[in-house]
Amino acid sequence: MSWPSSKAATSTTDAAGDLISGARGDINLTISNVNDIIDFIDPASLANGDILVYNSSSGALERKDNNSVTDEAQTYSRTQNFAQTTLTDGATVAWDLSQNQVAQVTLGGSRTLGAATNQTAGATYILIVKQDGTGGRTLDVSNALYKFPGGVEPTVATGANDVSIFSFVSDGSNLFGNMLADFS
């Protein structure tokens, strides 16, 4: 059965002289409901796998692609991942967490990691820190926003092209993290 492309006729229901107002109550209600749904959406815009979600603010049904329902547990049959953002190297490295949950920076000198912005409680974040071809660069992570086990700030690996990986969990105010170093 395909989705209707136009409204059901309102002048008849199942035979050429039957008025919709004279139809059985359940048939009348079904036709009215389908017509109401068609009023809310453009059936031509629907694609295989889309779902409709009611938006109480607009009072309308909205198309959601990729079967995305955010208030239910999800089981995935394919790999899920975050796109990686490249941060700009500079004296203070800025990190806007709303851009992506995974970011990388290549250090071109000794740097300071600024206070990350736009964190979400319960979210996890990954920062990949790479040394350039020269190496020997440091990353100061002493901003009070970052919390590490025992209060000890980790030291990134400093060899040429070495990689250190920070992982964080947010409580909405702080980023609780750990680091693995010396991927080379």
N, C-alpha and C positions, 0 to 999 in steps of 0.2 A: 504494500500500500504506500503510495507516495503522499507527500504533504500537499494539501490543497493549494492551488495557485490562485484561486479566487473565492469569493464568498459564496456560500450556498444560496440558492434562490430563496427569496423570502416570500414569494407569492404562492408557492406550492411546496408540498413536502414529499409525497410519494406518488401522487397521481395528478394528472393534469387539472383538475378543478379544486384540489385541496388547498385551502388557505393555511398558512403557517399558524395563524391564531386558532384554527380548528384542529390542529394536530394533537396527538396524545401529548400529555405534559412532558414526558421524558424525551420524546423526539424533539419537541419544541425547545426544551432546555439545551439539548445537545447541539442543535443547529445554532442557537444563540451563542453558546459557549465557543464553538468553532469560529463563528463570525467575530466574536470579541477578540479571540487570539489573533486572527488575521488582521484586525484593526491595529493591534499592538506591534506587529512585526511585518517586515517585508519578506515573504517566503522565498523570493528570488535570491536573497542574500545569504540564505542558509547553505552550509556545506556539510558534507558527511562528517559525523562526529561532533558537530556543534550541539550545545545545550542552551536552553533558555532559562534565565534566572530573573525572578521578579525583583525590581528595584523599588522599594517603598518610597524613596524620595521623589522619583519621577512618576511613579504609578504605572510603569510600563515593564513589559518583558524585554530583556536585553539578551542579545546573542553573545555567547561566550564560546570562543574557539578552543581547540585543543582539550576539550573535556575538562576545563579548569573549574573546579569547585573548591573554594578555599576554606570552607568551614567543615570539611569532612576529611577523615584520614584517607590517604591515597596509596594505592599500590601501583607501581610502575612496571611496565613490561619492557622499557627501554632505558638506557643510561640517562641520568639527569645530571646536569652540571651548571656551574656559573661561568659566564664569560669572564675573562681576566682583564682587569684594568691596569694600564701602565701608569704609575705615578710619575710626576715630574721631579727629576733630581734637582736639588737646590740646597742651600744652607739649612733650611727647615723644610722637611718633606711633609706636604699636606696630604691628608687622607680623608676623602669624603666617602663614608661607608654606604651612602645611598646609591653610589654609582655601581658598585658590585661588591660581593662578599669576598672575592679573591682579587688581590692586587699584587703588583710586583714593582720594584724599583731597582735600578742599577746605580750603585753609588759611584760618583765621579770624584768624591772627596769625602772627608769626615763630615757627617751630617747629624742633625737632630730630627727625630720623629715628632712632629707636632701633634697636638691633641686631635685625635680623630673626631670628625663631626658626623652627626646624623645616625648615631647608633640606635639599634632596636633591641630592647630587652629580650633575651632568649635566643638571639641570633648568634651565629658563629662567623668568624672572619679569619681569613688567612692572608698573611703578608709574606711574600717571597722577596728576600733581600739578596741581591747579586753584587759581587765585587766586579769592578771593571777589569780589564786586562792587566792593570798595574797592581791592584790589590792594596792591602794595608789601610783600607778605609774603615772608619768606626761609625757606629750608629748609636747615638745617645737616645735611650728610651726612658729617661728619668721623669717624664711628664707624669704628674700624679694620677692621671686617668688610667695609666697602665699599671697593672698589679701582677707581680710574679711570685712564684713559690718562695717562701721565706723572706720575701721582700728584697730578693737579690736580682738585680737587673742582669740579664744575660748579655754576653759579648758575642757579636757576630763573628763568623770565621773571616779571616783577613787575607787569605791566600788569593792570588790572582784568579779570577773567575769562580771563586768559591760561592756557594749558595747557603744561606741560612733561612729557615722557614719558621715564622711565628704563627701560632694558632691562638685565637682568642674566643672567649665566650662573654657576651655582654649581659649585665644586669640592668642596663638602661642608663647607668651613670658611670660605670667603670668597665674596663676590658681586662678580664682575667686571662693571663696568657702563659705560654710556655714556648720554648724555642728549641729546634733541632738545628745543629750547625755542622758545618764542614762537609757539605755535599760538594764534591769536586770531580 
